[in-house]
Amino acid sequence: MPNGRWEGSSKSGKARRPARFNNILFCFRVKSGNVNAGVAFIFIIIFLEAVTKNFSFMKKKFFLVAAVLLSSSLYAQTDSSGKLLDEVILTSNKYPKKQSQTGKVVTIITSQQLEQSKGRTIGELLNTIAGITIPGVNNAPGTNLTTNIRGGSAGNALILIDGLPLSDPSVNNNYFDLNYFAIDQIERIEILKGGQSTLYGSDAVTGVVNIITKKAGTKKFNVNANLSAGSYQTYKQYAGISGRNEKMNFILNYTHFGSAGFSSAYDSTGTKNFDKDGFDQHVLSGSTEWIAGKKIKIKLSGTYGYYKTDLDASAFTDEKDFTVKNNNGQLGAALQYTHSAGNIHLNYFFNYVGRNYLDDSIYRENPYVDFMHSVYIGRTHFTEWYNNWNLNKWELLTGIEYRYSNTFQKYFSTGLFGPYEPPVLIEGISQFSPYASAVLKNKKGFNLELGGRWNHHSIYGNNFTFTFNPSLLIQDKTKLFVNLYSAYKIPTLYQLFDPSAGNKALQPEKGIITEAGIEIFSNASFHTRVTGFYHDTKNSILFTFNPLTYASLYINAGNQKEYGAEVEATYKTKKWEWDANYTYTNGRTKSAYDGTGAPLQKDSSYFNLYRIPKNAFNIRVAFRPGKKYLISAQLHASGKREEFVYGSAPALLKGYAIASVYNEYQLSNRFKLFLDLKNITNTKYFDFPGYNSKRFNFTFGISFSS
């Protein structure tokens, strides 16, 4: 299976922890009185982690924690910045929309949150959002980072860049690797959960993650930069310039991230001297926008991402000369025409992904393979036209899109049984899809969205998806919503045509997704949301493997269900910020095959959410004692998970909790210092059996903004 790090590797030379714990508190000593605040935060977060070590106990006490958060809002200061209710979002309808006017479940990672996450990756940040799991996010740098929403597979969550779809048609389920992004080049992230196949097509089954890139600043010329270093000999440099005048603007960004890393594979004996698996990333992006008259805007954009990483042979197994080079190129052109009732958009987007694996013959960990070289290339062309009208009580959206994807895949190895070279895989598919949605706006707070998409696929013909989203806003403070979606997921090129496991008889997955919940806002910037969700998918695709014959095949396994609930709470004052969320996720598959793909005499039902915890919890508390200083503490807790094992029963991974503390100090209007301390209690845990995860680690740096 052509995964970037082969089931997510990580390696860990022993993380060095300071001999005296007080050494990591140096940045708290900004002014008198802050030392106590810093020490208090450390003890609070360690206590929370200790409580959550037994995750079943944490589940019972979660609502008590939530109650404390809610009650604290009754006595805290109000924030003059206004209601969270009025935040404008882009992803829910493809045009600007206030949160109060949509019943869809949207979560926003703001520019401020990104600014306070310079020592982290996008995957680490997304992993703290309710309903999202990024397996292996704290494994060795370069581990494939896939996005799972509400228990769905990585291929069922669609990644967008500025509203345009990203996927990799050369991998097994079309997911897009988050390692191609640099967090310094991102302005904002909007996460839209639920079935979004009507607006965004196939792959948007459990939701979309819209990564919105940085725009040109407000000045004629702007410069931004930061430098950072940290554990595992990690270094990062970022520089960005932008400018604007009355007719045009531009922005250009470059990020380099390098790390000596640690051993991806876990040395269970501690005596085998596994080597470090390094990581080297470069990301260059830019865009320019012209204002061609009063009504027309033209935008050109491009991104080139490259990273090289070392790989290990497998779980518990070192490999000293196995590497992969990854390339991603994106080119986009957009035209926007403004008319009296809205906007017309015309987009073209090209995405290229290339991965080159090389296991050289100098070091031979696997006795069966002396040499291996494989190349996987995926290309996607995307063209779209859409128009939105604002017509008194109605908002209308109509659009047409066309996608063409192809892949080139080549594999060669030689070893004990001689050379092995399956046929080169060159295949492509296309899809044409007109779509439309209508939103009814009611001054009394009732909003209703109805939408539909007709898909015409080059292999599977015609399919129709729909959305039904009613919501009711009561006194601008309480929103009730019920959402019903249908979803459509076509098999990938890999699943259809792979020489060893492909199955041309596969049928598309078709699902029904429902959501219901309540959302509460207040003038004091308090926000809470409770959401229940249920996914029912027919023709779910399963990878099967026969351990006796070594034969593998993708099949339509049967009926798959995922269900659960999310609880979220946010509160902000001038000095304090509180964020907490809890997610419960469960799922079953009813199939004529068991969890390993072996046939059964009759249909059976079994748990199917591998690598997804049934229970996940996040809490973040930030305190700003003055204008220049910020300290925040964060806890991420994950319940036990199951790991799929070919030919045998699943492996059970223990739950864990990791705590982090972030500090920043504003030296001047232009310079800022930051220190991010992660896994401060040096917790040892595993996201994948046989692969290391980070112990205590830190990042410190300085940023500049003109």
URUR-V739607 format. One line per field, one symbol per residue. burial: + if it has 9 or more other C-alpha atoms within 8 Angstrom, else -. A space follows every 10 residues. Layout:
burial->???
This chain:
burial->---+++-+++ ++--+----- ----+--++- ---++-+++- ++--++-++- +++++-++-- -+---+--++ --+----++- -+++++--++ ++--++++++ -+++-+--++ +--+--+++- ++++++++++ +++++++-++ ++++++++++ ++++++++++ +-+-++++++ ++++++-+++ +++-++++++ +++++++++- ++++++++++ ++++-++--+ ++++++++++ ++++++++++ ++++---+++ ++++++++++ +++++++--- ----++++++ ++++++++++ ++--++++++ ++++++++++ +++++++++- ++++++++++ ++++++++-- -+++++++++ ++++++++++ ---+----++ ++++++++++ ++++++++++ ---+++++++ ++++++++++ +++++----- ----+-++++ ++++++++++ +---++++++ +++++++--- ----++++++ +++--+++++ ++++++++++ ++++++++-- +++--+++++ ++++++++++ ++++++++++ ++++++++++ ++++++---- ++++++++++ ++++++++++ +++-++++++ ++++++++++ ++++++++-+ --++-++-+- ++++++++++ ++++----++ ++++++++++ +++++----- +-++++++++ +++++++--+ ++++++++++ --+--+++++ ++++++++++ +++++-
